Each structure stands twice: as structure tokens, then as C-alpha cells.
Amino acid sequence: MKLWSIIKNVYIYKIWYGWIWIGSLSDWKKILVKWWALPKSTVDIKVVKNKKDYIQWHIITTHKYDKDLADWVVFCPHYFIPIWASQQNQNSHKIGCWWCKRQIISYHNQLKLKHDIIKDWFEKIQISLPDLVISPIIWCPLEKWYRNKIEFSFGVYISWKENIDNRRNLWFHKQWEFSKIVDIDSCWLVSDKANKIFEYIKKLCFDSDLPVFDQKIRQWFFRHLVIREWFNTNQILVNLSVFEDNLKKTYNEKWNKFLETIQKDKILTENITTFVITYNNWLADTVKSDKSETKVLRWDWYIHENLKFNLDDNTEISSIFRISPFSFFQTNTLGAQILFSEAQKMLWYVKWTILDLYCWTWTIWINILKSGIWSNLIWIEVVEDAIIDAHHNAKINWVEDNCLFIAAQSEKVFNDNAQLKEKIKDLWAVIVDPPREWLHKNLINFLSELKKETDFKLLYISCNPITMARDIWILIDNGFKINRLQAVDMFPQTHHIEVIWMLY
Ligand SMILES: C[S@@+](CC[C@H](N)C(=O)[O-])C[C@H]1O[C@@H](n2cnc3c(N)ncnc32)[C@H](O)[C@@H]1O
């Protein structure tokens, strides 16, 4: 198949997570997914990448789509609708934001689609799972406004073809053209308060007359604006990252004036808990790097959240914990409470030692320790700062004595750690929540060997059904049995899927 060739009347039979399954290409080559493609639609596509085992494409026309699936209710004016879709919706435009890829599908149907994708993956890897229960996906209480963290990029958007010259944008990268930034005024996935703060700081930045970073020439000044909001404590953290090289030479005076404005501003004082600045001269498009430095401009380094969950109909447990500016935390607080409650229900009878690999600050388990359901928890996480935070959080919630904290790689930590090997002799459960790539094969081997000596349950939390299905396949081959799988929707309007499964 030639690059830039057009293939007409491709019938999209199904969507798998990460791939589209089509039936009309002669060699049944996999087609790299475009998330807004709809199952059961017929499209013309243009090939933009032709690799050994997949092709990547843009839709140029849609002839037919399933009207029962897509209702075309688009609530955000910045929603990216590819060219074909603009025929359906007057408000659509080509230069859109690409986060809410499933906005044209009603929420009910989004959940159904996610459920089907999970089921399809199990069928695809052909595991016979007679005892497996795939429970209906649990919906998120908020279809919009659910994100507690948002990361904006500063940048330029110049396109003579489209008659646009906007050198001061602040938002996400443009679909298909990473160096350009789409300018928007608000986002439907974060709260009204976060949007107001975004608008306010954006204005302060642009009024300062300091330039924004240009991805193409990798120069100039403002780079990212990160806002994190804790829903239960109402605390807000702002992290503004800048490219310092230019600052020293040319913009010192303007920069000092800007810092002074931030420090004295009344509205910021009333609404923000922590304001930090990250000086980052690294060229990759990340807020921080190994060489960046983050300084507190106003208030404290940490913000605090209070997580709650229901132990039963009458008992709610909560615990307070701190998070530093770069700490990982599930981006949907309400969704996280549901996810963790589900995980806890699967392990409600577990009493003795629990091993949590890839734990980060994993504060929800503090609630379970507090309730006395679990006796001991071993926390293992590669990022040392996260383990320090986890330790601190256990301390302020009075469960420190029930915990052992280890900063190490999960796949290596057991190699020659006699204390740890002794501790896991009375192991009842192992929890894993790995990054989206997979469980390391050494860890799978270790757990499979351990299972022969100790009868523990394995709770696997995953944000990637493809790697999850593959790991299940190996674990089942190694003697584990699977009995329950529960998906929780943490990311409405998007293609992301979060699943918990229990093996014994
Ligand atoms: C999906 S996050 C889960 C975090 C945590 N369970 C939570 O939900 O708050 C994956 C975590 O694995 C950690 N990690 C990545 N590679 C690791 C490794 N080889 N060993 C231990 N932890 C690792 C990351 O730092 C990150 O905190």
C-alpha cells in the first residue's frame, strides 16, 4: 500500500483498544486506530504511514455510520472533528482539541463500547474463561468536570493556509501537528473554578509581554501551565514552567515584575494553595526533566487531599494525605474513590500481609489499614519521593507501624532481600498497578513461582486492556485462575479504560 494513497469504502467492523479491525483490506493488515472512528461506519481513508505490521491513516470522508451509536451532541466548541464529520455539524472546525475523542457518542453508548472492547480482547487472545465474570462497567458520576489535573502547553499557531497567525496560544497540541497549539478559553473536563484560574493566569502571562515557547525553534519563554485541584479539600496547586535560558539574557526585568505580580495578586491569594515555578531548559516537551528545578513561589510545597470511601452502607472512612507538585495521583478523584472501593471489596476478607507493587503514594489503602481489615502492607515503588510521601501519609494517619516502605524496582526487589522474603511468608494478597506497558516478565515469573509455595490472591489494576489481556494469558498459563473482572470508567468522553481483575 503506497503512502498517501486513498482507500475507498473501508468498512470499520470493530474498534479494539489501540487498533481498528477492518474487513475490507485484502491482507487484513492491522489499522492503527484513530479514536474518533466509529465502529460500523464506512469511510474513505488516506494512508499517512505504512509500517510493516500496521498502517496509519486519516479519514477523508464518511459515507455511513451507526446512528444509534453516535448522537452528535457536541458540547465543546473546541472539539476536534475530522473533515468528514464537519458535514454533520455546523460548529465543527479542523483545528480542534483532541482530548474528548468520544464526545459524539452518548455517554451510555461510550460505556457499552468500552465494555465490548474489553470482551473482544478476551476473545482475541482466545482464553477459555468459563468462570470469568466480566461485570458491567461502573459509570463515572460526572460525565464532565471530573479531572483534578490539567496540563496546558504554551505555543504558537501560525498557518498561512488557514489564514491564522496567533503567536500566543495556551492549550493542547494541535491534532496531527504537534508543534502548533490550539487556543481555547476553557475545558469541559475540569471544574469551573479551575477554568477561571486558567483564564486568569493566562491573562497575567500574556499581559507580562513575555513570549511563549516555540516548539519548532525551541526557544522563548512560557512553556506549560499545570493546574491540580483537590475536590474534597478545595485546594489548588499551580505549576508554571519556563525556559530559563532566554530569561537570564533578555527578559530579566519583565520576569521579575511578573513574579512580583503573582506574589501580590489578591485573587490568586484567595484561590490558590500552592504556586510553584519550574525552570526547565530541556528540549523535550515535558514539564520537568532531570535537570529542571522547581521552586515554591507562594505558599506551601504540598497540597492535601482527603479521600473517602464506604466500608459498608453505614460506615465511611476517610484519610488525609499530602501530594507534592509532581506526585502521581489518579486524575479523577470521584472515580478513584469508586475504583479503590471496588478493589477493596474484592479483598475485603484479606487479613494478613499484603504486598503492593507499583504503589506510588497509594493512600487509599491507608483507609483499609485504619479500618483494621488489613494487618500489614508492604509498599514497593521505584520513585523515592513517592515512598517518602507514602511514609509521611501513613504516619499522619497513625498506621505507620503496619507498613514497610521500599523504594525499588518491583522486578528486582526480591532478588536478594532476605527481610522481604521472610515478610512475605504469610502473604495473603498481591496488588499490582503497573505503568501501561506491562508487568515485567521477571515479576510474572517470580509471582508464578511464589504461587506454588503460598496461596495468595492477585489483584491487578490496569489502564491498558491490551497489556492486561496479554499478562492474564501468561499468568493463567502459569497456573493462576481468574474469576472476576471489573471496569470502572475514570475517563468519560475519552477512549481510556481502567480495569481491575482478581486472580487466585
Ligand atoms: C499506574 S501508576 C500506579 C500508581 C498507584 N497505584 C496509584 O494509582 O496511585 C504506576 C506506578 O508504577 C511506578 N513504577 C514504574 N516502574 C516501576 C518499577 N519497575 N517498579 C516499581 N514501581 C514502578 C511508577 O512510578 C508509578 O507510580
PDBQT file of the ligand as one rigid body, heavy atoms in Angstrom, charges set to zero:
ROOT
HETATM    1  C1  LIG A 601      -0.154   3.391  37.081  1.00  0.00    +0.000 C 
HETATM    2  S1  LIG A 601       0.899   4.092  38.311  1.00  0.00    +0.000 S 
HETATM    3  C2  LIG A 601       0.081   3.448  39.731  1.00  0.00    +0.000 C 
HETATM    4  C3  LIG A 601       0.217   4.267  40.947  1.00  0.00    +0.000 C 
HETATM    5  C4  LIG A 601      -0.639   3.918  42.129  1.00  0.00    +0.000 C 
HETATM    6  N1  LIG A 601      -1.006   2.544  42.207  1.00  0.00    +0.000 N 
HETATM    7  C5  LIG A 601      -1.852   4.820  42.150  1.00  0.00    +0.000 C 
HETATM    8  O1  LIG A 601      -2.878   4.547  41.485  1.00  0.00    +0.000 OA
HETATM    9  O2  LIG A 601      -1.783   5.877  42.797  1.00  0.00    +0.000 OA
HETATM   10  C6  LIG A 601       2.345   3.114  38.132  1.00  0.00    +0.000 C 
HETATM   11  C7  LIG A 601       3.414   3.347  39.192  1.00  0.00    +0.000 C 
HETATM   12  O3  LIG A 601       4.470   2.416  38.973  1.00  0.00    +0.000 OA
HETATM   13  C8  LIG A 601       5.716   3.047  39.280  1.00  0.00    +0.000 C 
HETATM   14  N2  LIG A 601       6.752   2.237  38.619  1.00  0.00    +0.000 N 
HETATM   15  C9  LIG A 601       7.134   2.250  37.323  1.00  0.00    +0.000 A 
HETATM   16  N3  LIG A 601       8.043   1.290  37.078  1.00  0.00    +0.000 NA
HETATM   17  C10 LIG A 601       8.252   0.650  38.260  1.00  0.00    +0.000 A 
HETATM   18  C11 LIG A 601       9.065  -0.455  38.660  1.00  0.00    +0.000 A 
HETATM   19  N4  LIG A 601       9.852  -1.074  37.784  1.00  0.00    +0.000 N 
HETATM   20  N5  LIG A 601       9.000  -0.864  39.935  1.00  0.00    +0.000 NA
HETATM   21  C12 LIG A 601       8.204  -0.233  40.840  1.00  0.00    +0.000 A 
HETATM   22  N6  LIG A 601       7.403   0.813  40.522  1.00  0.00    +0.000 NA
HETATM   23  C13 LIG A 601       7.421   1.255  39.254  1.00  0.00    +0.000 A 
HETATM   24  C14 LIG A 601       5.523   4.462  38.758  1.00  0.00    +0.000 C 
HETATM   25  O4  LIG A 601       6.437   5.342  39.377  1.00  0.00    +0.000 OA
HETATM   26  C15 LIG A 601       4.051   4.724  39.147  1.00  0.00    +0.000 C 
HETATM   27  O5  LIG A 601       3.967   5.259  40.438  1.00  0.00    +0.000 OA
ENDROOT
TORSDOF 0
